[in-house]
Structure formats: structure tokens, C-alpha cells
Amino acid sequence: MEKSKLSIMILTARFGEGHLQASRALMQSFLDQGIEDIWMIDLLEEAHPLLNNISKKMYITSTKAIKYGIDYYGWSYYMTRKYRQHNPWRRYFNYLGEKKLREMIEEKRPNAIINVFPFAAAPEIAHGSDILSFTVLTDYALHSRWVHPGTDKYYVATPELKAELLTKGFEQDQIEVTGIPIRPSFYHISNQDNPFKKVLHPDKKTVLIAGGAYGVLSEIEGMIQSLLSRTDCQMAIVCGRNERMASQLREDFAGDPNVHIFGFIDNMQELMALSSCIVTKAGGLTLTEALTLSLPVFIYKPFGGQEKENALFFEGKGIARISYSVEELEAQLLTFLSDGAKANAMQLRMAPLHQAHAADRIVKDILQTMTQSLLQPV
């Protein structure tokens, strides 16, 4: 079969932007390779819209409840992290979306299904339907929901993840260490045409704070003022779609030339490229983007679950620092801003961990695997 005749189904979910961004990066790479029949599907939204909506609201609520010591998302993550294949609860989650997925497979008849979210129904159905099944892990830690014996091939971020999957019974050639797919724009940044050069002072170190929708900035506004009074730095604060936060911060820092407030921006990579470090949450995609740009990371109060595990992995590699109080974060940033040697050391440790152009590498390997499978005699 010609490559252009192949058809691909990418299964994703809208829990945060990470899974969607990775899926879009893969989809674009497939299109660049001449694959025309490709579908990106939010399976939980398609199959169970009400449950999907409730689940997303519970996730967002859990991020706010953490400040009161209630971390039910984190608790559920760790309770189910080591579940075996035939655990009743795991079997229940495995079958979410099964009926809808079978309908879509019957309608679209894909040659391959790619999981960018742990829908275990996909490899199970694919395995019984003579369809290749691939899984792209979008975090730096493994949870049992990603593991399914019907998966033909895994694409992971690190050798450590590959080693862990090998203990689950998979073979060496079933697991590729490719990195996590990110937007192609992170590989095509023009320093000369960077629009943020007109905003940021070129001779000042820039602390980029990605506050986003979860209100991190509401706790560290005092720290921002303290850092500005004790160091010769500037702050670039991205509020995302939290317009109320952006408005409040613009009012609080009105007239301060060292504080730059942004709402939602679609060229975050250009702002990151001019920054000295980033204060952010520990999503797999965000950390991979920082790794790509050799941007040291400071993680404030990581959410329980995969984000905390991501944070611990990065801290263990010496390329990120975790803080659980404003005072701790401020002390870490002061040390970073005043000690150039430590800052350089963090950046140097990032280089060996960086896996460039993950989406292209994954797509080329998937197409090669599909071609070899189709050529095999029945």
C-alpha cells in the first residue's frame, strides 16, 4: 500500500493542553509526510460527554482544593498507579469509550491507532481487529493506565521509562526513546524577529512566570515585589486566559518598567527563548518545551500525580527546582539570579536529556512499522 493511502486515528483528551498539543504535533508531522486520511479524536468527549465534562471540572477543582490539604486527584493517581491488568477498577476505565471507538473504527477503518491519552480500550480493540496500536507517553512517569499488552509500540521520553516498561513484559524493539512531541514552532525561533525584544530590556535577566488558569500568581505577588527590590531583573508574567488575574496584576504593577503582564499568547516559545528561567507547573509538554530551549525550571507546589512525578524527575536530574512555599521559591530564584555558575550548570545538564523533533521521529517510525506490517505475508 502506498504511504499516502494509509489512514491514522489519533486518540486524545482535553485534560489540560498537553495531550492536545502533542496530538497536533503528530498530526502535522503526518500531514508533512503526505498522509491525508488522519483523524484526531477526543474519545471521552465523543463517547461520554457528560462524564468528560464532570471529570474535567473535578480535575480543575482538585487543583484548587490542594491549598486546603485535599488532593483527591493525587490520591487517586497513587492508589491506581500500580494496578494490575485485571484489577476491576482498571477494567472499568479500560472499557470507557469502547462502544464509540468500535463504531469509529467501523466507519473510518484506520490502519493504525495512536494513543496520546491512556485509553486502554484502544490497544485491546485494535489487537482484536488487526489494527496496529501505538502509544505516545506525554509524561516522565509511568502509570498503570498506560500499560496494555495489546500495544504494538511505545514512544517514551526517557531511558528510565523504557527500562520500566521492559519490566512489564515488553520487548526492546517495542519501545523507542523519542522524547515528547511538542509544537514545531519551538524548533524555528528567529532571534532577530522576536517580537518580545521590543518589550523586554536586553541587559536584564528575565524571570518568566506562567500563571495560567490555576491562579498560581495569587500566592506569589509579594515575592515578585521582593525579587524586584533585591535583584536587577525583570518579570514576564503570562496569565493565559485568566483575564481577571491579568487585569489585577496590571493594576498592581502599573508604571513598573520591570514587570510585563501578558494574557493569552500563542507564541510562548519566543518569550521563553528570551527568558533566563521559568516558574511553571510541571506538565509533561511544558517541561519538554523548557528542555528544548535549555530553560531552567522552577516548579511551585506541583500538583499530586503525574505533575509531581514529572517535577521529581526533573529535580533529580538537576535541571529543575521544586518549592512548596513562597519563601522557598524566592530563595531559589535569588540564588539562581545571583550565581551565574549554577545557572549555567543547570543548562548544561539539560543538553543530554533533550530529544529533538520527537513528533517527526515518532511518525517516521510508525510509518516504517506500518509499511513492514503490511508487507508481511498473511
Disulfide bonds with the S-S distance in Angstrom:
none
